[in-house]
Amino acid sequence: MELLKESERTLFFYVVVMKKRRKRRKTYDWQLEIIKGNTTAFYKSTDFDILREFVLERDHYTCQFFLGAWDDGIHKPHFIKPIRATTVHHIIPIKERPDLALDPDNCVSLSHLAHEIVEDRHRFHFKKKKKPITFERWD
Ligand SMILES: [Zn+2]
């Protein structure tokens, strides 16, 4: 254990806890369930709960988007400040890569606001910005 880096040690711990908790419960093939469209069941599952806890701990319950530590390459934070993370977001959506649904490396801790932004839902909650006055065309 001493030879492991801290990140490896926490990942090792995650795998051990996951296996222990799994033993006591019915096991699900989440990859198959997600392919079948059972994503709600997945998000409500203990397996996701364990992953969620692990990722939030790893990221110190801090929103990685507004920390400037992570973005999706499309959206950028409009301020940089440590704020509390409440959500765990899958970087590659589970429907695209069901095999990565329980991979902590495919997950990042986000605040509610950052999550709405990266999922493109925020525009429904805020007033639209003024439209530009003219559209320039160069063709
Ligand atoms: Zn998400």
Residues whose N, C-alpha, C, O or C-beta is under 5 A from the ligand:
A	BS01	ZN	H89 H90
